[in-house]
Amino acid sequence: MTARLVYLTCLIAAFGCSRPDPVDNPNDWAHYLGDPATTQYSKLTQIDTSNVADLTVAWSYSSGDRDTLNRSQIQCNPLVIDGVLYGTNPQLKAFALDAATGAEKWHFNPAVFNEELLGMGTNRGLSYWTDGTRRRIYYPAGSFLYALDAVTGQPVPEFGENGRVDLHTGLGDAAREQFVISTSPGIIYDDLIIMGGRVSEDIGAAPGHIRAFSIHTGELVWMFRTLPEGASGGANAWAGLSLDVERGYVFVPTGSASYDFYGGNRPGENLYANCVLALNARTGEKIWHYQTVHHDLWDRDHPATPVLITVEHEGKDRDAVAQVTKGGYLFLLDRDTGEPLFPVEERPYPASDLAGESTSPTQPMPTLPPPFTRQELTEADLYPFDSVMNREAREVLAKSRYGGPFIPPSEEGTIMFPGFDGGAEWGGASYSPSDRLFFVNANEMPWMLKMNPVLELSGADPGRSVYAIACQACHGPDLRGGGVFQSPSLLGLAPRLDVPAITQLIHNGRGAMPAVTWLEKEQVTAVAEWLLTLDADTSVEEISASMASGDKEEASGEGSWPYPYIMGGYKRLRTSDGHPITSPPYGTLSAIDLDRGSIRWQVPLGEYPDLVARGIRNTGSENYGGPVATAGGVVFIAATLDEKIRAFRARDGQLLWEAPLPAAGYATPSVYAVDGRQYVVVACGGGKLGTKSGDRYVAFSLPAR
């Protein structure tokens, strides 16, 4: 040990700090998405391009609590440290396993706090801390951040209130009644855990301020305000954070300000919404910011963590930040200044014609690298496999606005392409320093963004009117759910729920559903009573007929929805046989050379089983969960609705291996080694895109010798 290292070790011990060794054991997957820089990369080489086709199932673990109605998911990227795997299940319970065998060591149920069970929700990962003696796991479940003893799974009593901290802390008194949760884990720097979070996208949303808590006590240490005092909510970082340990910078990807689809109440560019923020990890002081969408009206949140890499740029090594977007762009920024390494142009786009709206006249567009998804939709891009379906797609285009990016929301309907779920999504991107390539998977599904004038609801049944304003965006005009949040059907509630039970759900929220606190008591009663009149077989026509009479003022109350428009719901544009109205590819995996700003290769990712049965292959499919690259020259990814995991050759995108999963792996894999044997593990939770729910983690390895 050098004299400098001895000095630093003593200094850290003297001041009670707990920064982990920045050089982690390459056998471990000790951080969410692999390392503090979130590169989703493993240095392990036992599995390589010559033998990856020999992978077999090493073990499978049933974590329990899958939803038999196929609405639960597991999106967790598990940690593996010193031969122990830490993960979460569909009910947000945490567990520890022997990473070589899958045998359970412990599990923790948040219901020990004597609350109603959290219900199906989402957790994408955990954080690990040790001072060499104590070992702890931190993970968010719903509105709380939990600290557990990593050896026993028991709550750490000195952290917060008996082992948990309320994520409403520091956001103000009004936020106590607002929807505030975290789906992504915090990132640990010294003795702090730094958290983003998810808030509502409607009116009454909490602010998305970034906060740091003491890992020892749970006390709030600092807070960076992403919104000025009194501004509308949002501008939150739900996708997770990345960390430059040496600089002491934390990088924050923020989303849009609320209300997401109408900005008449929030004029201007809306800083710090839709920004990459660099903050001092010790103090929360801003170092720099860079905004990638001005005055967002399209829900173009930053969907993934900024990836910290070093590129060769203009003949020199440059430390950079790579941020992928839902729109299919990649912004490459200098890590110290936030300045783009490749030119970014402010290009003009159409103005909104909605009353009271004022769109930004320009939007920033990177000139390099080129977009990794298609950007324009024309009739030539429509479904090619069936003339009837092609005609259906043409009819959709004929009554919609469509074309390129940043077409404003409209009353007739604006086609988002790529849609609300990307482009890039929360699975993140991977960077291989050995191959000098950046890997990102993407969706190319068109979605409809339609704004309904609120005054048009004036003739509706009171309950139906409230539903259209407060519920329809997630549960759909036909009440059958689905959409971006996989919301449940609201038909046929009467045998299971009554007015008081529905009222409680609306006021308190549950699982992924935010609490709706801005409705008046009479409004909640009206919508609850209306829902209970609809049975499981109620048709769309019958629901529409309920618009025929009633008085909106009785239901809505003065000022309950302050905007002149309401977004009509998250709607994928599919043909009547269930496919995107566009031509393939529907999902891709791309390799980008960031030294040159070029796309090295792009391949379809996934297939539709029914199209395969018709002999139509390599179409790609919608996908959730990211890639992991390895020093063995292999890129692993699950993510697809055809319930497979795949391995591609990093240098050229050749498919080397694929294997079936017990349910779709909508999660980013982890790569690790125990006793000299390398493994790839993925959570198989399913539950999206019409696929069945699962509860298993499956690990693959080469056959034992």
C-alpha positions in Angstrom: 0.0 0.0 0.0 1.4 3.4 -1.0 2.0 6.2 1.5 -0.7 8.2 -0.3 -3.3 5.5 -0.1 -2.5 4.9 3.6 -2.9 8.6 4.2 -6.2 8.7 2.4 -7.5 5.7 4.3 -6.6 7.2 7.6 -8.2 10.5 6.6 -11.4 8.9 5.6 -11.5 6.9 8.8 -10.7 10.0 10.9 -13.7 11.9 9.5 -16.1 9.0 9.6 -16.6 9.0 5.8 -17.4 5.8 4.0 -16.5 6.1 0.4 -16.1 2.7 -1.1 -13.0 1.7 -3.0 -13.7 3.2 -6.5 -12.1 0.1 -8.0 -14.7 -2.6 -7.4 -14.2 -6.3 -7.6 -14.7 -7.2 -11.3 -16.5 -10.4 -10.2 -19.3 -8.3 -8.6 -22.2 -6.3 -9.9 -22.0 -3.9 -7.0 -23.9 -0.9 -8.3 -27.2 -0.3 -10.1 -26.4 -0.7 -13.8 -22.9 -2.0 -13.1 -20.9 0.9 -11.7 -21.4 4.5 -10.5 -20.9 5.7 -14.1 -23.9 3.4 -15.1 -21.9 1.9 -18.1 -23.7 -1.5 -17.9 -20.4 -3.1 -18.6 -18.6 -6.1 -17.1 -14.8 -6.8 -17.3 -15.4 -10.5 -17.2 -14.1 -12.6 -20.1 -14.9 -16.2 -19.4 -18.0 -16.0 -21.6 -17.0 -14.7 -25.0 -17.9 -14.9 -28.7 -16.5 -18.4 -29.1 -18.5 -20.1 -26.3 -21.6 -17.9 -25.6 -23.7 -20.4 -27.6 -23.0 -23.0 -24.9 -24.8 -21.1 -22.1 -27.3 -23.1 -20.1 -29.5 -22.4 -17.1 -27.4 -22.5 -13.9 -30.3 -21.8 -11.5 -33.8 -20.3 -11.3 -35.4 -18.6 -8.3 -39.1 -18.1 -7.7 -39.5 -14.8 -5.8 -43.2 -15.1 -5.4 -46.2 -12.8 -5.6 -46.8 -12.6 -9.3 -50.2 -11.3 -10.3 -52.4 -14.0 -11.9 -54.1 -11.2 -13.9 -50.8 -10.6 -15.6 -50.3 -7.0 -14.4 -47.3 -7.4 -12.1 -43.7 -6.9 -13.3 -40.1 -7.1 -12.1 -37.9 -4.5 -13.6 -35.0 -5.0 -11.1 -31.3 -5.0 -12.1 -30.0 -7.1 -9.1 -26.8 -6.4 -7.2 -24.2 -9.2 -6.7 -21.6 -8.7 -4.0 -19.2 -11.3 -2.5 -21.3 -14.1 -3.9 -24.7 -12.8 -2.7 -27.4 -11.6 -5.0 -29.9 -8.9 -3.9 -33.1 -8.2 -5.7 -36.8 -7.4 -5.4 -40.0 -9.2 -6.4 -43.4 -8.1 -7.9 -44.7 -7.0 -4.5 -41.6 -4.9 -3.8 -40.2 -7.4 -1.3 -36.4 -7.5 -1.1 -34.4 -10.7 -0.9 -30.9 -12.1 -0.8 -29.7 -15.3 -2.6 -26.6 -17.4 -2.9 -25.5 -16.1 -6.3 -24.0 -19.5 -7.3 -27.1 -21.6 -6.5 -30.1 -19.3 -6.2 -30.8 -20.5 -2.7 -32.6 -17.9 -0.6 -30.8 -16.4 2.4 -33.5 -13.9 3.6 -36.4 -11.8 2.4 -37.9 -8.6 3.7 -41.5 -7.5 3.4 -42.3 -3.8 3.7 -45.6 -4.8 5.2 -43.8 -5.3 8.5 -44.6 -1.6 9.1 -48.2 -2.7 9.6 -49.4 -0.9 6.5 -51.7 -2.2 3.8 -49.5 -4.1 1.4 -48.0 -1.8 -1.1 -49.6 -3.7 -4.0 -47.9 -4.3 -7.3 -45.4 -1.6 -8.1 -42.1 -1.1 -9.7 -38.5 -1.2 -8.3 -35.6 -1.1 -10.7 -32.7 -1.7 -8.3 -30.9 -1.3 -5.0 -27.9 0.4 -3.5 -25.1 -1.1 -1.4 -22.9 0.5 1.2 -20.2 -0.9 3.5 -17.6 0.6 5.8 -15.7 -2.7 5.9 -17.7 -3.9 8.9 -21.3 -3.0 8.4 -23.1 -3.9 5.2 -26.4 -2.3 4.1 -28.8 -2.5 1.3 -30.9 0.6 0.5 -33.9 0.4 -1.8 -37.1 2.4 -2.5 -40.5 0.8 -2.3 -43.4 3.1 -2.9 -43.1 6.3 -0.9 -40.3 5.1 1.3 -36.6 4.5 1.2 -35.6 1.4 3.3 -32.3 0.5 4.9 -31.7 -3.2 5.5 -28.8 -5.1 7.1 -27.3 -6.9 4.1 -26.5 -10.0 6.2 -29.9 -10.5 7.9 -32.4 -8.5 5.9 -33.6 -6.7 9.0 -34.3 -2.9 8.9 -31.5 -0.7 10.3 -33.3 0.9 13.3 -31.2 4.1 13.4 -32.0 5.0 9.8 -35.0 7.3 9.7 -38.0 5.8 11.5 -37.1 2.2 12.4 -35.3 1.7 9.1 -37.1 3.8 6.5 -37.4 7.4 5.4 -40.5 9.0 3.9 -39.7 10.3 0.4 -42.0 13.3 0.9 -39.3 14.7 3.3 -38.2 18.2 2.4 -40.8 18.8 -0.4 -43.1 21.0 1.7 -46.4 20.6 3.6 -48.4 20.4 0.4 -46.4 17.5 -0.9 -47.5 15.3 2.1 -50.8 14.7 0.3 -49.2 14.3 -3.2 -47.9 11.3 -5.1 -44.2 10.9 -4.4 -42.4 7.5 -4.9 -39.2 6.2 -6.3 -38.9 3.5 -8.9 -35.1 3.7 -9.3 -32.5 3.4 -6.5 -30.4 6.2 -5.1 -26.7 6.5 -5.7 -24.2 6.6 -2.7 -21.4 9.1 -2.3 -19.4 9.1 0.9 -22.0 9.0 3.6 -24.9 10.3 1.5 -27.6 8.5 -0.6 -28.8 10.8 -3.3 -32.3 10.3 -4.6 -34.5 11.3 -7.6 -38.1 10.2 -7.7 -41.4 9.9 -9.6 -44.2 12.4 -9.1 -47.6 12.8 -10.8 -47.8 14.2 -14.3 -51.2 15.9 -13.7 -52.0 19.1 -11.9 -51.2 19.1 -8.2 -47.9 17.3 -8.9 -45.2 17.5 -6.3 -41.9 19.1 -7.2 -39.1 16.8 -8.4 -36.3 18.2 -6.2 -33.1 16.2 -5.9 -32.3 15.3 -2.3 -29.4 13.7 -0.4 -30.0 11.8 2.9 -27.5 10.6 5.5 -26.9 6.9 5.0 -26.6 6.6 8.8 -29.6 8.5 10.1 -31.8 9.2 7.1 -31.6 12.9 7.8 -32.0 15.3 4.8 -28.6 16.8 4.2 -29.2 18.9 1.0 -31.8 19.5 -1.7 -31.4 20.9 -5.2 -34.6 22.6 -6.3 -35.5 21.8 -9.9 -38.4 24.2 -9.8 -38.7 27.7 -8.4 -40.8 28.3 -5.3 -44.5 28.2 -6.2 -44.0 26.7 -9.7 -46.0 23.8 -10.9 -44.6 20.3 -10.2 -42.5 17.8 -12.0 -39.0 18.3 -13.4 -38.1 15.1 -11.5 -35.4 12.5 -12.1 -37.3 9.1 -12.1 -34.8 7.2 -14.2 -31.9 7.1 -11.7 -28.6 8.9 -11.3 -24.9 8.5 -12.2 -21.8 9.5 -10.3 -18.2 10.6 -11.1 -16.5 9.5 -7.9 -13.2 11.3 -8.5 -14.8 14.6 -9.4 -17.6 14.2 -6.8 -20.2 15.1 -9.4 -23.7 13.5 -9.5 -25.4 13.6 -12.9 -29.2 14.0 -12.9 -31.6 13.4 -15.9 -34.8 15.4 -15.3 -38.2 15.1 -16.9 -40.9 17.5 -18.0 -42.7 20.0 -15.8 -46.3 19.3 -15.1 -48.9 19.4 -16.5 -47.1 17.3 -19.1 -49.1 18.1 -22.2 -50.3 21.6 -21.8 -47.9 24.5 -20.8 -50.1 27.5 -20.8 -49.5 27.8 -17.0 -45.7 27.5 -17.4 -44.4 29.9 -20.1 -40.8 29.9 -21.2 -38.2 27.1 -21.5 -38.9 25.6 -18.1 -35.5 25.1 -16.6 -34.5 22.8 -15.0 -37.0 20.5 -16.7 -35.7 18.1 -19.4 -32.1 18.8 -18.4 -28.9 16.9 -17.7 -27.8 18.4 -14.4 -24.3 18.1 -12.9 -24.4 18.7 -9.1 -21.7 18.7 -6.4 -22.5 15.4 -4.8 -21.4 16.6 -1.4 -23.4 19.9 -1.3 -26.0 19.8 -4.1 -24.5 22.9 -5.7 -25.1 23.1 -9.4 -22.0 22.7 -11.6 -23.8 23.0 -14.9 -27.0 22.1 -16.8 -27.9 21.3 -20.3 -31.5 21.3 -21.6 -32.5 18.9 -24.4 -36.1 19.9 -24.8 -37.5 23.4 -24.4 -41.1 23.8 -22.9 -41.8 20.1 -23.2 -45.4 19.2 -24.3 -44.6 15.6 -25.4 -43.6 13.9 -22.1 -40.0 13.7 -23.4 -38.6 13.0 -19.9 -35.0 11.8 -19.9 -35.7 8.1 -19.6 -32.3 6.7 -18.6 -29.2 7.6 -16.5 -26.5 9.7 -18.1 -23.6 7.3 -19.0 -20.1 8.6 -18.1 -17.5 7.6 -20.6 -14.2 8.7 -22.1 -14.1 9.4 -25.8 -11.4 10.3 -28.3 -12.5 13.7 -29.6 -10.4 15.9 -32.0 -7.4 13.8 -31.2 -7.7 14.0 -27.4 -9.3 11.9 -24.7 -12.3 13.8 -23.3 -14.4 12.7 -20.3 -18.0 12.9 -21.4 -21.6 12.4 -20.5 -23.8 10.5 -22.9 -27.6 11.0 -22.6 -30.0 9.1 -24.7 -33.6 10.3 -25.2 -37.1 9.1 -25.9 -36.9 10.9 -29.2 -34.0 8.7 -30.4 -31.2 11.2 -30.0 -27.9 11.0 -28.1 -26.4 14.2 -26.6 -22.7 13.9 -25.9 -21.6 16.5 -23.4 -18.3 17.6 -21.8 -18.3 16.2 -18.3 -16.7 19.4 -16.7 -18.7 22.1 -18.6 -21.8 20.5 -20.1 -20.9 21.8 -23.5 -21.8 19.5 -26.5 -18.8 17.8 -28.1 -20.6 17.6 -31.4 -22.6 20.7 -32.7 -26.2 21.0 -31.6 -28.5 23.2 -33.7 -31.5 25.1 -32.5 -34.0 24.2 -35.3 -37.4 25.8 -35.8 -40.6 23.8 -35.3 -44.3 24.5 -35.7 -46.2 26.7 -33.2 -49.1 25.3 -31.2 -52.7 26.4 -32.2 -54.1 25.4 -28.8 -55.6 28.3 -26.9 -53.2 29.8 -24.4 -50.3 27.6 -25.4 -46.9 29.0 -26.4 -44.4 26.5 -27.8 -40.7 27.1 -28.0 -39.9 28.4 -31.5 -36.8 26.1 -31.6 -35.6 22.8 -30.2 -32.0 21.6 -29.8 -31.0 18.9 -32.3 -27.6 17.1 -32.2 -25.9 16.9 -35.6 -23.9 13.9 -34.5 -24.4 11.1 -33.9 -27.4 10.6 -36.1 -30.7 9.6 -34.5 -30.9 5.9 -33.6 -34.6 5.8 -34.5 -36.7 6.9 -37.5 -37.8 10.6 -37.1 -40.5 11.0 -39.7 -43.7 9.1 -40.5 -45.1 9.0 -44.0 -47.5 6.8 -45.9 -44.5 4.8 -47.2 -43.8 3.8 -43.6 -47.1 2.0 -42.9 -47.8 -1.6 -42.2 -46.8 -3.7 -45.2 -48.0 -7.2 -44.5 -51.7 -6.9 -45.1 -53.6 -4.6 -47.4 -56.6 -4.3 -45.0 -54.3 -3.3 -42.1 -52.5 -0.9 -44.4 -55.8 0.7 -45.2 -56.5 1.0 -41.5 -53.2 2.7 -40.9 -53.9 5.2 -43.8 -57.2 6.1 -42.2 -55.4 6.9 -39.0 -53.0 9.2 -40.8 -55.7 10.9 -42.8 -57.3 12.3 -39.6 -54.1 13.1 -37.6 -51.2 15.4 -37.6 -47.9 13.5 -38.4 -44.5 13.9 -39.9 -41.3 14.8 -38.0 -40.5 15.5 -34.4 -42.0 18.2 -32.1 -45.3 18.6 -33.9 -47.4 20.2 -31.2 -50.2 18.4 -29.4 -53.5 19.0 -31.2 -57.3 18.5 -31.0 -57.4 16.3 -34.0 -54.5 14.2 -32.7 -50.8 14.3 -33.2 -48.9 11.1 -33.9 -45.8 10.7 -31.8 -43.1 8.7 -33.6 -41.2 7.4 -31.7 -43.9 7.3 -29.0 -44.2 8.0 -25.3 -42.1 5.0 -24.5 -39.2 5.9 -26.7 -36.8 5.7 -28.5 -34.6 4.9 -25.6 -36.3 3.9 -22.3 -35.4 3.2 -18.7 -33.3 0.1 -19.4 -30.5 2.5 -20.2 -27.5 2.2 -22.5 -24.2 0.3 -22.2 -20.7 1.4 -23.1 -17.8 -1.1 -23.8 -14.4 0.6 -23.5 -12.8 -2.6 -24.9 -14.8 -2.3 -28.1 -15.2 1.5 -27.9 -18.9 1.2 -28.7 -22.1 2.5 -27.1 -25.1 0.2 -27.2 -28.7 1.3 -26.9 -32.0 -0.4 -27.6 -35.0 1.5 -28.8 -38.7 1.3 -29.6 -40.3 2.5 -32.8 -44.0 2.3 -31.8 -46.3 5.2 -32.9 -48.6 6.7 -30.2 -51.5 9.2 -30.4 -51.3 12.5 -28.5 -54.8 14.0 -28.6 -56.0 17.0 -26.6 -59.7 17.2 -25.7 -61.2 20.6 -25.0 -62.6 20.4 -21.5 -65.7 22.4 -22.4 -66.8 19.6 -24.7 -67.5 17.5 -21.6 -70.2 19.8 -20.5 -73.0 17.4 -21.5 -71.5 14.4 -19.8 -72.8 12.3 -17.0 -71.1 13.8 -13.9 -69.1 10.7 -13.1 -68.1 10.2 -16.8 -67.0 13.8 -16.9 -64.7 13.4 -13.9 -63.4 10.1 -15.4 -62.5 11.9 -18.6 -60.6 14.6 -16.8 -58.9 12.6 -14.0 -58.7 8.9 -15.1 -59.0 8.5 -18.9 -55.3 9.3 -19.7 -54.2 6.1 -17.9 -57.3 3.8 -18.0 -58.4 4.7 -21.6 -61.6 5.9 -23.1 -62.9 2.3 -23.0 -61.9 1.8 -19.3 -60.0 -1.3 -20.2 -56.6 0.0 -19.1 -53.2 -0.9 -20.5 -51.3 2.1 -21.8 -47.9 3.3 -20.7 -48.6 2.5 -17.0 -50.2 -0.9 -17.6 -53.3 0.3 -15.8 -56.0 -2.2 -14.9 -59.5 -2.4 -16.4 -62.1 -0.5 -14.4 -65.0 -2.5 -15.8 -66.9 -4.9 -13.5 -65.8 -3.4 -10.2 -69.1 -3.9 -8.4 -68.6 -7.5 -7.1 -65.2 -6.4 -5.6 -65.5 -2.8 -4.6 -67.9 -0.2 -3.3 -68.0 3.6 -3.2 -65.9 3.9 0.0 -63.3 1.5 -1.3 -63.0 3.3 -4.6 -62.9 6.6 -2.8 -60.0 5.4 -0.7 -58.1 4.2 -3.8 -58.5 7.6 -5.5 -57.5 9.6 -2.5 -54.5 7.4 -1.4 -53.3 5.8 -4.6 -51.9 2.2 -4.7 -49.0 0.6 -6.4 -48.1 2.6 -9.5 -51.4 4.6 -9.3 -50.8 8.1 -8.0 -53.1 9.6 -5.4 -55.6 12.1 -7.0 -55.9 14.7 -4.3 -57.2 17.6 -6.3 -60.7 16.2 -6.8 -63.6 17.4 -4.5 -65.5 14.8 -2.4 -68.6 15.1 -4.7 -66.5 14.5 -7.7 -64.9 11.3 -6.3 -68.4 10.1 -5.3 -69.7 10.8 -8.8 -67.0 8.9 -10.6 -67.1 6.0 -8.1 -70.9 5.6 -8.5 -70.6 5.8 -12.3 -67.9 3.1 -12.4 -70.0 0.8 -10.3 -72.8 0.9 -13.0 -70.5 -0.7 -15.6 -70.1 -4.4 -15.8 -67.3 -6.4 -17.3 -69.1 -6.6 -20.7 -70.0 -2.9 -21.1 -69.2 -1.9 -24.7 -67.4 1.2 -25.9 -70.7 2.4 -27.4 -72.5 2.1 -24.1 -69.8 4.1 -22.4 -70.0 6.8 -25.0 -73.8 6.9 -24.6 -73.3 7.9 -21.0 -72.1 11.3 -22.3 -75.6 12.1 -23.4 -76.9 13.8 -20.3 -75.8 15.4 -17.0 -74.4 18.6 -15.8 -70.6 18.9 -15.8 -70.6 21.7 -13.2 -72.2 19.4 -10.7 -69.3 17.0 -11.0 -66.3 19.1 -11.8 -66.6 22.0 -9.4 -65.2 25.4 -10.2 -61.5 25.3 -10.9 -60.9 21.6 -10.4 -59.2 21.3 -13.8 -57.6 24.7 -14.5 -56.6 24.1 -18.1 -58.7 24.3 -21.3 -57.5 20.9 -22.5 -57.0 17.4 -21.2 -54.9 14.7 -22.8 -57.1 12.0 -24.2 -55.1 9.0 -23.0 -51.9 7.0 -23.7 -52.8 5.1 -26.9 -50.5 3.0 -29.0 -51.4 3.0 -32.7 -51.9 -0.6 -33.6 -53.6 -2.4 -36.4 -56.7 -4.4 -35.6 -54.6 -7.6 -35.4 -52.3 -6.0 -32.7 -49.2 -4.8 -34.6 -47.9 -1.3 -34.9 -49.4 0.6 -37.8 -45.9 1.2 -39.2 -43.5 -1.0 -41.1 -40.6 -2.7 -39.2 -38.4 -2.4 -37.4 -40.5 -2.1 -34.2 -37.5 -2.4 -31.9 -33.8 -2.1 -32.5 -30.4 -2.5 -30.9 -27.8 0.0 -32.1 -24.0 0.3 -31.7 -22.8 3.8 -31.8 -19.1 4.9 -32.3 -18.9 8.0 -30.1 -15.3 8.8 -31.1 -16.6 9.4 -34.6 -20.3 10.2 -34.0 -21.5 7.5 -36.2 -23.7 4.4 -36.0 -21.6 1.3 -36.4 -24.5 -1.1 -36.8 -28.2 -1.5 -36.0 -30.2 -4.8 -35.9 -33.9 -5.6 -35.2 -34.4 -6.6 -31.6 -37.1 -9.2 -30.9 -40.0 -10.7 -32.9 -43.8 -11.0 -32.8 -44.6 -14.7 -32.4 -47.7 -14.5 -34.6 -45.7 -12.9 -37.4 -43.0 -15.5 -37.1 -45.7 -18.2 -37.5 -46.6 -16.5 -40.8 -42.9 -16.6 -41.9 -42.3 -12.9 -41.2 -39.0 -12.7 -39.2 -36.6 -10.1 -37.8 -39.2 -7.4 -37.4 -38.1 -6.3 -33.9 -40.6 -5.7 -31.1 -41.3 -3.2 -28.4 -38.8 -3.7 -25.6 -38.1 -2.7 -22.0 -34.8 -3.3 -20.1 -31.3 -2.5 -21.3 -28.2 -4.1 -22.7 -25.1 -5.2 -20.9 -21.7 -5.4 -22.7 -18.8 -7.5 -21.5 -15.0 -7.6 -22.1 -15.7 -10.9 -23.8 -17.0 -9.0 -26.8 -20.7 -10.0 -26.1 -23.8 -7.8 -25.6 -26.6 -9.4 -23.5 -30.1 -8.2 -23.6 -33.6 -9.6 -22.8 -36.3 -6.9 -23.0 -38.5 -8.3 -25.8 -42.1 -9.4 -25.8 -41.2 -12.8 -27.3 -39.8 -13.8 -23.9 -36.2 -14.5 -24.9 -32.7 -13.4 -23.8 -30.1 -12.9 -26.6 -26.4 -12.4 -27.0 -25.0 -10.3 -29.9 -21.4 -9.9 -31.1 -20.3 -6.4 -30.0 -18.3 -5.6 -33.1 -20.9 -6.3 -35.8 -24.3 -7.1 -34.2 -24.3 -10.8 -35.2 -26.8 -12.8 -33.1 -24.7 -15.5 -31.3 -27.2 -17.1 -28.9 -30.8 -16.9 -27.7 -32.8 -18.7 -25.0 -36.4 -18.8 -23.9 -37.4 -17.3 -20.5 -40.3 -18.3 -18.3 -41.7 -14.8 -18.7 -40.5 -11.8 -20.6 -37.3 -10.2 -19.1 -38.3 -6.5 -19.0 -35.2 -5.7 -16.9 -31.5 -5.1 -17.4 -29.3 -8.2 -16.8 -26.4 -8.4 -14.3 -23.1 -10.1 -15.0 -20.9 -11.5 -12.2 -18.7 -14.4 -11.2 -18.5 -16.7 -8.2 -15.6 -19.1 -7.6 -14.3 -18.6 -11.1 -17.6 -19.2 -12.9 -19.3 -16.4 -14.8 -23.0 -15.9 -14.8 -25.7 -13.7 -16.5 -28.9 -13.2 -14.5 -32.1 -11.5 -15.5 -35.4 -10.9 -13.8 -38.3 -12.5 -15.7 -41.3 -10.5 -14.5 -43.3 -10.1 -17.7 -46.6 -8.2 -17.3 -46.2 -5.6 -20.1 -47.2 -5.6 -23.7 -49.9 -8.3 -23.1 -47.4 -10.9 -21.9 -47.9 -13.0 -18.9 -46.5 -12.0 -15.5 -43.7 -14.0 -13.9 -41.7 -14.0 -10.6 -38.5 -15.7 -11.5 -34.8 -14.7 -11.7 -32.9 -17.0 -14.1 -29.1 -17.2 -14.2 -27.1 -18.7 -17.1 -23.5 -19.9 -17.2 -21.3 -22.2 -19.2 -21.6 -25.9 -18.4 -19.5 -26.9 -15.4 -16.3 -28.7 -16.3 
